[in-house]
Amino acid sequence: MSFEELGLSSEVLRAVTEEGYDSPTPIQSAAIPLVLSGRDVMASAQTGTGKTAGFTLPLLQRLSQSERPTRGGKRGPPPVRALILTPTRELAAQIAESVATYGKYLNMRSSVVFGGVSINPQISQLRKGVDILIATPGRLLDHASQNTVDLSRLEILVLDEADRMLDMGFIHDVKRVLALLPEAGQRQNLLFSATFSKEIKQLATRMLNDPQLVEVAAQNATADRIDQQVHFVDKGRKKELLSRMISDEDWRQVLVFTRTKHGANRLAEQLSKDGLAAAAIHGNKSQGARTRALAGFKEGQLRVLVATDIAARGLDIDQLPNVVNFELPNVPEDYVHRIGRTARAGLSGKAVSLVCVDEVKLLRDIEKLIKRELPRIHIEGFEVDPSIKAEPIRKTSKPSPGAGQGRGKRSRDRATGNKPAAAPKSSNSRGGHQRRRGA
């Protein structure tokens, strides 16, 4: 099937073609016609399979084919027509790029708002009028409390990464946002998620109106094209082994996951001392620092990017070849999301997990979830000391539901940092996301 067969307009097709995409992915083939028809959609697919274009392309087309509403004599900002709600800043910025890229031949105005940056430039953009708003929950509620955004005539709502939204404790904020919108039956609703948990289905009942279910891949399945390996190693020798592997195998680009922010900092510092250009991104880093680190990694200036789960969720990196679990996640589902950063859109990749005796149970939980035993690879010189006994792993705390809902200076999108940085500019359609061979 081609993009032309999906019923997309010539303007959208032109933008897609210019990005080098010739055929849609399975989630796009299934979701785009449904969205174009006006149906509510509840969609799930493996990470990296093109969910963003699955809602961005038809959303742009539907808005372009209907008239822009007027203020109707009301004072205040013009009404927003489409809202894309997402859990993290990085993901919001990337979706904004996609909207700009695929809508560059349409008369669409888009903007992105999230915490950690000044709210004033965002207010200025909203006052000028925005057709499509990409937002994180906390900052959107900041704007709502200051009456700088009008959601009363919203036509389309997209909830992206719904599973992560709930994991991060945003459920109460999401419900508050829903209360600001027209009734579910008066708008089109799209829910996209990597998995369908019981909680997600409960949220869908509240948010969606007779939705069409689209589930392309088995829940919690890991990408078939990822070469997954486990290396058992003592905790105290993990840094040494990681440096050795990066150097010996000549990895030019590797994304490394740790459980904690401090652990990410320490590992990045050690790798830098070992002569490997590295940086860390996590919630205590300012938005500016996170943006610079990600840009340096994408451009090849940094060889290693060390990240926590929340900071890395939604990262879309061209042809990322290697992912390393320096520490296994406490939550098995996070393993699937982590390794999904590689082998995106038809490419292959490698995912290596460094496992110490403390993490054996976590490994078993992961293998139970993905329904397969991961191959164990032995590296000479890094034999495990059998005298070392397992110690309990300290659980990393998650934001509690309802936490961080203060407004103004106290309001910060959970786990996304709190130092100001330059706010992203609104766009009339530039930038772009998704990989070759299937947007």
Secondary structure, 3 states (H helix, E strand, C coil): CCHHHHCCCHHHHHHHHHCCCCCCCHHHHHHHHHHHCCCCEEEECCCCCCHHHHHHHHHHHHHHCCCCCCCCCCCCCCECCEEEECCCHHHHHHHHHHHHHHCCCCCCCEEEECCCCCCHHHHHHHHHCCCEEEECHHHHHHHHHCCCCECCCCCEEEECCHHHHHHCCCHHHHHHHHCCCCCHHHCEEEEEECCCCHHHHHHHHHHCCCCEEEECCCCCCCCCCEEEEEEECCHHHHHHHHHHHHHHCCCCCEEEECCCHHHHHHHHHHHHHCCCCEEEECCCCCHHHHHHHHHHHHCCCCCEEEECHHHHCCCCCCCCCEEEECCCCCCHHHHHHHHCCCCCCCCCEEEEEEECHHHHHHHHHHHHHHCCCCCECCCCCCCCCCCCCCCCCCCCCCCCCCCCCCCHHHCCCCCCCCCCCCCCCCECCCCCCCCCCCC
